[in-house]
Amino acid sequence: MKINFTLLIFIVVLVMAGCQSKPKMNIEEKEQPSVEVDQKTDDKKEQKVVIDLINQEGIAIGIATLFEGEKGVHIQVDAHHLPAGTHGFHIHENGICETPSFESAGGHFNPGEKNHGFDDPNGFHNGDMENLEVTMDGTVEQQYINEAVTLEKGKKNSLLGKKGTAIIIHADPDDYVSQPTGNAGERIACGVINNERE
């Protein structure tokens, strides 16, 4: 009788231990997928396009970093060895930066087929942006948000299409109204955002 009672207690302890360990396995299995999903979400938020900016001699003078935000594409410009002052700053329709003129970049990125300039009643181009302000030491750190473009492939206003796109810095300020480039002068720096033909 004493042996049977001891055996019964032993069996109850084993069953209870088994019941306790089972839920622990289920919790661990449920937690793993949520960690992976969170990681993928973070990776998507951190996707960036970093491009080199070159001058008319083909020398690297800085970078531009682009990423998709809630209100459009954020563009951070960090450059040096530029003439001090105000400069036109645009996205152009071809992802080609052939020195020294950068005419290979074509006209402004304009899938909406509008006029140039924020002050034009029939404007503005998707690639139009506010002027770049270069300090007296020739450096610039400036951020833009372009709500008229996207980095999502397949869309009409995507900067990552087959022709590609490029960033251009001009010698003079953009007056935001003159056609077709705001009277911004020659192209003094260029950076290829994307060119699928390369």
C-alpha positions in Angstrom: 0.0 0.0 0.0 2.8 2.3 0.9 4.7 1.5 -2.3 1.5 2.1 -4.4 1.0 5.5 -2.7 4.7 6.5 -3.4 4.3 5.3 -7.0 1.1 7.4 -7.4 2.8 10.6 -6.1 5.8 10.0 -8.6 3.4 9.6 -11.5 1.5 12.8 -10.5 4.8 14.8 -10.3 5.8 13.5 -13.8 2.4 14.5 -15.3 2.6 18.0 -13.8 6.1 18.6 -15.0 5.1 17.5 -18.5 2.1 19.9 -18.4 4.3 22.8 -17.4 7.0 22.3 -20.0 4.5 22.1 -22.9 3.2 25.7 -22.8 6.7 27.0 -22.6 7.5 25.5 -26.0 4.4 27.0 -27.5 5.3 30.5 -26.3 8.8 30.3 -27.8 7.4 29.1 -31.1 4.9 32.0 -31.2 7.5 34.7 -30.4 9.9 33.7 -33.2 7.8 34.8 -36.2 7.0 38.3 -34.7 10.8 39.0 -34.3 11.4 38.1 -38.0 8.5 40.3 -39.1 9.8 43.2 -37.0 13.3 42.7 -38.5 11.9 42.8 -42.0 9.9 46.0 -41.2 13.0 47.7 -39.9 15.0 46.7 -42.9 12.4 48.2 -45.2 12.5 51.5 -43.4 16.3 51.6 -43.6 16.5 51.0 -47.3 18.5 53.9 -48.8 20.0 54.9 -52.2 23.4 56.6 -51.8 24.8 58.2 -54.9 28.2 59.9 -55.7 28.2 63.5 -56.9 30.9 64.4 -59.4 32.0 67.8 -60.8 32.7 68.7 -64.4 36.2 67.1 -64.2 34.7 63.8 -63.0 36.0 64.2 -59.4 33.9 63.1 -56.5 32.7 66.1 -54.5 30.2 64.4 -52.1 27.1 62.2 -51.9 23.4 62.4 -51.9 21.3 59.9 -49.8 17.7 59.1 -50.8 15.1 57.2 -48.9 11.3 56.8 -49.0 9.5 58.6 -46.2 5.8 59.1 -45.4 5.5 62.3 -47.4 7.8 61.5 -50.3 11.5 60.9 -51.1 13.9 62.5 -48.6 17.2 63.7 -50.2 20.2 64.6 -48.1 23.0 66.4 -49.9 26.5 66.4 -48.3 29.0 68.0 -50.7 32.2 70.1 -50.9 34.3 72.1 -53.3 31.3 73.9 -54.7 31.1 77.6 -55.5 29.6 79.5 -52.6 26.1 80.8 -53.1 22.7 79.7 -54.3 22.4 77.0 -56.9 19.6 75.4 -58.9 19.0 71.8 -57.8 17.0 69.3 -59.9 16.3 65.7 -60.7 16.8 65.0 -64.4 15.3 62.4 -66.7 18.3 60.3 -67.7 20.6 58.4 -65.4 23.8 59.4 -67.3 26.4 61.9 -66.1 28.9 62.5 -68.9 31.4 65.2 -68.2 32.0 68.0 -68.6 28.5 69.4 -69.5 26.2 66.7 -68.1 23.8 67.3 -71.0 23.5 63.5 -71.1 21.2 63.7 -68.1 18.5 65.3 -70.4 15.8 67.7 -69.2 14.1 67.8 -65.8 12.3 64.6 -64.6 8.7 65.5 -65.7 6.4 62.5 -66.1 3.5 64.9 -65.2 4.3 66.9 -68.3 4.0 70.3 -66.5 5.8 73.6 -66.9 9.0 74.3 -64.8 8.9 76.2 -61.6 7.0 76.5 -58.3 5.9 80.0 -59.3 4.5 79.0 -62.7 0.7 78.5 -62.7 1.0 75.4 -64.9 4.0 74.0 -63.0 5.9 72.3 -61.6 8.2 69.4 -62.8 8.4 66.3 -60.6 12.2 67.0 -60.5 12.0 70.6 -59.5 13.4 71.3 -56.0 14.3 74.3 -53.9 17.7 75.9 -54.4 20.8 74.6 -52.8 22.6 77.0 -50.4 26.4 76.5 -50.4 28.4 78.1 -47.6 31.5 80.3 -48.0 33.8 77.3 -47.5 32.2 75.5 -50.5 30.3 72.9 -48.4 26.6 72.1 -48.2 24.5 69.9 -45.9 20.9 70.3 -46.9 17.8 68.0 -46.8 14.8 68.0 -49.1 11.5 66.2 -49.2 10.2 65.7 -52.8 6.5 64.7 -52.5 6.2 64.4 -56.3 8.5 61.4 -56.7 8.9 57.9 -55.3 11.5 55.1 -55.1 8.9 52.5 -55.7 9.6 50.7 -59.0 6.9 50.5 -61.6 5.3 53.8 -60.9 5.2 56.6 -63.4 6.9 59.0 -61.0 9.6 56.5 -59.9 13.2 57.6 -59.8 14.2 54.0 -60.4 12.8 53.5 -63.9 14.6 51.9 -66.9 16.0 55.3 -68.2 17.2 56.1 -64.7 17.4 59.6 -63.3 20.1 61.9 -62.1 20.6 64.8 -59.7 22.1 68.0 -61.1 23.5 71.0 -59.4 23.5 74.2 -61.5 25.9 77.2 -61.5 23.1 79.8 -60.8 19.9 80.0 -58.7 16.6 78.7 -60.1 14.1 81.6 -60.4 11.2 79.1 -60.2 9.5 80.4 -63.2 11.7 80.7 -66.4 11.3 77.9 -68.9 12.6 75.2 -69.1 15.1 75.2 -66.2 14.6 78.4 -64.2 17.5 80.2 -65.8 19.8 78.2 -63.5 22.8 78.2 -65.8 25.3 75.4 -66.6 25.4 72.0 -64.9 28.3 71.9 -62.5 27.7 68.6 -60.7 25.9 65.4 -61.4 25.0 62.1 -59.7 23.3 59.0 -61.1 20.3 57.9 -59.0 19.6 54.9 -61.1 20.3 53.5 -64.6 19.1 49.9 -65.3 21.1 49.9 -68.6 24.4 50.0 -66.7 
